[in-house]
Amino acid sequence: AVRLGTQAGSNFPNYGGPLTEIAMLGIIGIKLLGQRLEWDRVRMRFTNSHAANRLVYPPRFRSGWKL
């Protein structure tokens, strides 16, 4: 894409972003095994699980650390 000046086949909005979203949702699903999770892809949050939403947006830094 750089050499030809065309769009990359793995561009973020159409490929990389959705692929990452699927992978991260799979990880959250494994962490909350046995729970039914309902995902709102427009709002980027679970509609039925506060615990799952905490995994979507974890604390930025561990306790005791700051930027």
Secondary structure, 3 states (H helix, E strand, C coil): CCCCCCCCCCCHHHHHHHHHHHHHHHHHHHHCCCCCCCEECCCCEECCCHHHHHHHCCCCCCCCCCC
